Amino acid sequence: MELRAVGFDESRLLAPGRALEVFFERASLRQPLCESVELDAALGRVLAVEVRSELAIPPVARSSMDGFALAAASAPGRLRIVGSVEMGRPFSGHVGAGEAVRIPTGGVLPVGCDAVLPIEEAIIRGDELECGAVESGDAVTPPGSDLLAGELLMRPGRRIAAPELSLLATLGYARVEVFRRPRVGVLSSGDELVAVDRRPEAWQVRDSNRYAIAGALRAMGAEAVHLPSIGDSPGELLAALRSAVAEFDAVVLSGGSSVGERDETPAAVAALGSPGAIVHGLKVKPGKPTLLGAVSEIPILGLPGNPSSSLLILDAVGGPILARLCGVERSSVPFSARLEAPVRKRLGWTWYLPVALRQGPGGLLAQPLALRSSMTSLAARSDGYLALGEEIETLAVGERVDIYRYAHGGPPTA
């Protein structure tokens, strides 16, 4: 499939990566604020502080198996069983030479013991234990083997998932400092738009983008707020943007960023203040008419009106901007699959190509989906996308490629 620019001067278009570099060079985004939340409300939030272990974990030696705690110097031999270790309680006595105590997995090693004989190796005769040779430290979890006192465990910018909740609870955090979610105003523009509960005329479309974009923003860590949709009037656009930048941490505009007689978005952004429209037009398909701008510290992202294009650009280009506002360093780690169909693109352009995944006999297979950005269903039918760089022109069937999952969605279920 050949890619051709229409309406833009190709010599002035920027690759997505370079466009982001220019944007971050010229836009001074505000630093995210912090807030304290209860641990049970911290899932999905972004850590704002360093987390260190105050104590060694475990603080004392523990048994790593069910068995008998003893002094290694007492083995091999016949030892007298003098008691049992109970979970949650220290053993009250002292285990002397020639003695042993029953101990469960995780039990605290009694004073006088430095090894554990697994229950499977024990021979019990009444109140005596026959055991072979053991080494000091056998089946013992030493103090600090999990965490050392003062050890740095998490840095600011880490998104909190279930494992992080477990660690924070282990460390005694009932509350945790996180970055406040950025508030993002979601604005749709176009005379053709009607509400989703209205039956559109032949020349109209339902405003589906606002729900997809808002949902993606929320999944990426923002607080998305729907703004009333507007028509193509320049005055209406300017008023809506002026109101939005005064209230929100960022604004995402869907539609109205393509080149044409009625395109007023760059001028409206510039009229609101510096740095204005920083980048307008990317050397990418889909998403050529994307706009990156800012008014003071408030970023403005102008997305294409086409449904699938807007979600792809929001993820690939808007994702790093939103990550900065959330306080998280975004790291898109691809996974590998093999192509089920050949791909051809124009050299010198970046191409974001949605793919559907399925499990084949030798691993994941990626089926490229028809690149028709106006298809509302395209993003919903895809499990991720290829990011094909400027240097790529063709890819063959069976070639291994990197697939990026949408940051606003889950992992593929192929």
C-alpha positions in Angstrom: 0.0 0.0 0.0 1.5 3.4 -1.1 1.2 6.3 1.3 0.7 9.8 -0.2 0.3 13.1 1.6 -2.6 15.3 0.6 -2.8 18.9 1.6 0.5 19.0 3.7 3.9 20.1 2.5 5.8 16.8 2.9 9.1 18.5 3.4 7.8 20.0 6.6 6.2 16.9 8.1 8.0 15.4 11.1 8.4 11.7 12.1 6.4 11.0 15.3 9.6 10.6 17.4 11.1 13.8 16.2 7.7 15.6 16.6 7.7 14.5 20.3 11.2 15.8 20.7 10.3 19.2 19.3 7.1 19.3 21.5 9.0 18.5 24.7 11.7 21.0 23.8 9.2 23.9 23.4 6.4 22.9 25.8 7.1 23.4 29.6 4.6 21.0 31.1 3.6 21.4 34.7 4.9 18.9 37.2 2.2 16.5 38.6 1.0 17.3 42.1 1.0 14.7 44.9 -1.7 13.3 47.1 -2.0 10.7 49.8 -4.4 7.8 49.3 -5.4 4.8 51.3 -3.5 1.7 50.2 -6.8 0.0 49.1 -7.3 2.9 46.6 -3.8 2.9 45.2 -4.3 0.3 42.5 -3.3 1.8 39.1 -1.9 5.0 40.7 1.6 6.3 40.1 4.0 6.3 43.0 5.3 9.8 44.0 8.0 8.8 46.5 10.8 6.4 47.0 9.9 3.3 48.9 12.5 1.7 51.2 12.4 -1.2 53.6 12.8 0.1 57.2 13.6 -3.4 58.5 15.2 -6.6 57.1 12.6 -9.1 55.8 12.4 -11.6 57.2 13.8 -10.0 60.4 14.8 -13.4 61.8 15.8 -16.8 60.4 12.8 -18.9 59.3 12.2 -22.5 58.2 11.7 -22.9 54.5 10.2 -26.4 54.9 8.0 -28.4 57.3 10.4 -30.5 59.4 12.5 -30.4 62.5 14.7 -27.5 63.7 18.0 -28.5 65.2 21.7 -27.7 65.5 23.7 -29.1 62.6 26.4 -30.1 65.0 24.0 -32.6 66.7 23.6 -34.6 63.4 23.8 -37.3 62.4 22.4 -39.0 65.4 19.3 -39.6 67.5 17.8 -36.4 68.9 15.1 -35.8 71.5 12.0 -34.0 70.3 11.4 -31.3 73.0 8.5 -29.3 71.5 6.9 -27.6 68.5 7.2 -24.1 67.0 3.8 -22.5 66.4 3.2 -20.0 63.6 3.0 -16.5 64.8 4.7 -17.3 68.2 8.4 -17.6 69.1 9.6 -20.8 70.7 9.8 -20.1 74.4 12.6 -22.5 75.2 16.2 -23.1 74.2 17.1 -26.1 71.9 20.2 -27.7 73.3 22.7 -30.2 71.9 21.0 -33.5 70.9 17.5 -31.9 70.8 15.1 -30.9 68.0 11.7 -29.3 67.7 8.9 -29.6 65.1 8.7 -26.6 62.9 6.3 -25.6 60.0 7.2 -23.8 56.9 7.7 -20.1 57.8 8.2 -20.8 61.5 10.8 -18.8 63.4 14.0 -20.8 64.0 14.4 -21.3 67.8 17.6 -20.2 69.7 20.2 -22.9 69.4 19.1 -24.1 65.9 20.8 -23.4 62.6 19.3 -26.0 60.3 16.0 -27.8 59.5 15.6 -31.5 58.6 12.8 -31.9 56.1 9.9 -34.0 57.4 10.4 -36.3 54.4 13.8 -37.2 55.7 12.9 -37.7 59.3 12.5 -41.0 61.1 10.5 -40.6 64.2 10.5 -43.2 67.0 8.3 -42.0 69.8 9.7 -38.7 71.2 13.0 -39.3 69.4 14.2 -38.3 65.9 16.7 -40.2 63.9 18.5 -38.0 61.3 21.4 -38.1 58.9 24.0 -35.4 58.5 22.8 -31.8 57.8 24.7 -28.6 57.1 24.2 -25.3 58.9 21.7 -23.3 56.9 19.9 -26.3 55.4 16.2 -25.4 54.7 16.6 -22.1 56.5 15.6 -18.7 55.1 18.2 -16.3 56.6 17.3 -12.8 57.9 17.2 -10.1 55.1 17.1 -12.8 52.4 14.1 -11.1 50.9 14.7 -7.4 51.7 17.6 -5.7 53.4 17.1 -2.8 55.9 17.2 0.5 54.0 17.0 -1.2 50.6 15.5 0.9 47.8 12.5 -1.0 46.4 10.5 1.4 44.3 11.2 4.7 42.7 8.7 7.6 41.9 7.0 7.0 38.6 6.1 3.3 39.1 2.6 2.4 38.4 1.1 0.4 41.4 -0.3 -3.0 40.5 -1.3 -5.9 42.7 2.4 -7.0 43.5 3.2 -3.5 44.5 0.2 -3.4 46.8 1.4 -6.6 48.5 4.9 -5.1 49.0 3.6 -1.8 50.4 1.3 -3.7 52.8 4.3 -5.8 53.9 6.2 -2.7 54.6 3.5 -1.2 56.7 2.1 1.4 54.3 -1.6 2.1 55.2 -1.4 5.2 53.0 0.9 6.0 50.1 1.9 9.2 48.3 0.9 9.1 44.6 0.7 11.6 41.8 -2.6 13.2 41.3 -4.4 12.1 38.1 -4.3 14.8 35.4 -7.7 16.2 34.4 -8.0 16.0 30.7 -10.8 17.8 28.8 -12.1 15.7 25.8 -13.5 17.9 23.0 -15.1 16.7 19.7 -15.6 19.1 16.8 -17.5 18.8 13.6 -20.9 19.9 12.1 -21.6 16.3 11.3 -21.6 15.1 14.9 -24.7 14.0 16.7 -25.2 12.5 20.2 -24.9 8.7 20.5 -28.6 8.4 21.5 -29.8 10.2 18.3 -30.4 8.5 15.0 -28.0 10.2 12.5 -29.1 11.4 9.1 -27.2 10.2 6.1 -24.7 13.1 6.3 -24.2 12.8 10.1 -22.3 10.5 12.4 -22.6 9.6 16.1 -19.9 11.2 18.2 -18.2 7.9 19.1 -14.7 9.3 19.4 -15.3 11.1 22.7 -16.2 7.8 24.4 -13.2 6.0 23.0 -10.8 8.8 23.7 -12.1 9.3 27.3 -12.0 5.6 28.0 -8.4 5.4 26.7 -7.3 8.3 28.8 -8.8 6.9 31.9 -7.1 3.5 31.3 -3.9 5.4 30.8 -4.2 7.0 34.2 -6.0 10.3 33.6 -9.3 11.7 34.8 -11.1 12.4 31.5 -14.0 14.9 31.4 -16.4 15.1 28.5 -16.9 18.6 27.1 -19.8 19.6 24.9 -19.2 18.9 21.2 -18.8 21.9 18.9 -19.4 22.6 15.3 -16.9 23.9 12.7 -17.3 27.6 13.7 -13.9 29.2 14.4 -15.4 31.3 17.2 -17.0 28.3 18.8 -13.7 26.4 18.6 -11.7 29.3 20.1 -14.2 29.8 23.0 -14.2 26.1 23.8 -10.4 25.8 23.8 -10.0 28.9 25.9 -12.4 27.6 28.5 -10.8 24.1 28.5 -7.2 25.3 29.0 -8.3 27.4 31.9 -9.8 24.4 33.7 -7.9 21.3 32.7 -4.3 19.9 32.8 -4.5 18.9 29.1 -7.0 19.1 26.3 -7.6 16.4 23.6 -9.5 17.6 20.5 -10.9 15.1 18.1 -11.5 16.3 14.5 -10.7 19.7 13.0 -6.9 19.3 12.7 -6.7 18.4 9.0 -5.6 20.9 6.3 -8.5 22.6 4.6 -10.5 25.7 4.2 -12.4 25.1 7.5 -9.4 24.0 9.5 -9.0 26.6 12.3 -7.4 24.6 15.0 -3.7 25.8 14.7 -4.9 29.4 14.5 -7.1 28.9 17.6 -4.3 27.3 19.6 -1.9 30.1 18.6 -4.5 32.8 19.6 -4.6 31.4 23.1 -1.0 32.0 23.9 2.5 30.6 23.5 4.0 28.3 22.5 0.8 27.6 20.5 0.7 25.0 17.7 4.2 23.4 18.0 3.8 20.6 15.4 1.0 20.3 12.8 1.4 17.4 10.5 3.2 14.1 11.0 5.0 11.9 8.5 2.8 9.0 9.5 -0.1 6.9 8.4 -2.7 7.0 9.8 -2.6 10.3 11.6 -1.0 12.8 9.2 -3.1 15.8 10.4 -2.1 15.4 14.1 -1.5 18.6 16.0 0.8 19.0 19.1 0.5 22.3 20.9 0.5 24.0 24.3 -0.9 27.1 25.9 1.4 28.0 28.8 1.8 24.6 30.7 -1.3 23.0 29.2 -0.7 20.6 26.3 -3.3 20.4 23.5 -3.4 17.2 21.3 -5.4 17.5 18.1 -6.3 14.1 16.8 -7.7 13.0 13.4 -11.5 12.7 13.3 -11.3 9.1 12.0 -12.1 6.7 14.8 -9.2 4.2 14.5 -6.7 6.8 13.6 -7.5 8.8 16.7 -6.9 5.9 19.0 -3.7 4.8 17.3 -2.3 8.4 17.5 -3.5 8.8 21.1 -1.6 5.7 22.1 1.6 6.1 20.0 2.0 9.9 20.1 -0.2 11.1 22.9 0.9 8.3 25.3 4.3 9.8 26.1 2.7 13.2 26.7 0.1 11.8 29.0 2.8 9.7 30.8 4.7 12.9 31.6 1.6 14.5 33.1 0.9 11.3 35.1 4.5 11.3 36.5 5.3 7.9 35.0 8.1 7.1 32.5 6.2 5.3 29.8 8.0 2.2 28.5 6.4 0.5 25.6 7.8 -3.0 25.6 6.7 -4.9 22.4 6.1 -8.6 22.1 7.0 -10.8 19.1 4.8 -12.4 16.4 5.1 -13.6 12.9 3.3 -12.0 10.0 0.5 -13.9 8.3 0.5 -11.6 5.3 3.0 -9.4 3.5 3.2 -5.7 4.2 4.3 -2.9 1.8 4.6 0.7 2.7 6.1 3.9 1.4 9.8 4.3 2.3 10.5 7.3 4.5 7.2 7.2 6.4 6.2 5.8 9.7 3.2 3.5 9.6 1.0 2.3 12.5 -0.7 -0.9 11.3 -3.3 -2.6 13.5 -3.0 -6.4 13.7 -5.2 -9.2 14.9 -3.4 -12.0 16.7 -4.0 -15.7 16.9 -2.0 -18.6 18.4 -0.3 -20.7 15.7 1.7 -23.9 16.0 4.9 -22.0 16.5 3.7 -19.1 18.5 1.7 -15.9 17.9 0.7 -14.9 14.4 -0.2 -11.4 13.4 -2.7 -10.7 10.6 -2.4 -7.1 9.3 -5.8 -5.4 9.2 -6.9 -3.2 6.3 -5.6 0.3 6.9 -8.9 2.2 6.4 -8.9 4.7 9.3 -12.5 5.6 8.9 -13.5 2.1 10.0 -15.0 2.4 13.4 -14.5 -1.3 14.1 -10.8 -1.4 13.2 -9.4 -0.7 16.6 -11.9 -2.9 18.3 -10.9 -5.8 16.1 -7.2 -5.4 16.7 -5.0 -6.7 19.5 -2.2 -4.3 19.0 -0.3 -2.6 16.2 3.0 -2.6 14.3 5.1 0.6 14.4 6.9 0.4 11.1 9.8 2.9 10.9 10.8 5.2 8.0 13.5 2.7 6.9 11.1 -0.2 6.3 9.5 -0.7 2.9 8.4 -4.3 2.8 7.9 -7.2 5.2 7.4 -10.8 4.1 5.1 -13.5 5.3 6.6 -15.3 8.3 8.8 -12.4 9.2 9.1 -11.8 12.9 7.8 -8.4 13.9 7.4 -6.4 17.1 3.8 -5.8 18.2 2.8 -3.0 20.6 -0.3 -3.5 22.8 -2.4 -0.4 23.3 -1.6 1.3 26.6 -5.3 1.8 27.1 -6.1 -1.9 26.7 -5.1 -5.3 28.1 -2.7 -7.8 26.7 -3.8 -9.8 23.7 -6.0 -12.8 24.4 -4.9 -14.9 21.3 
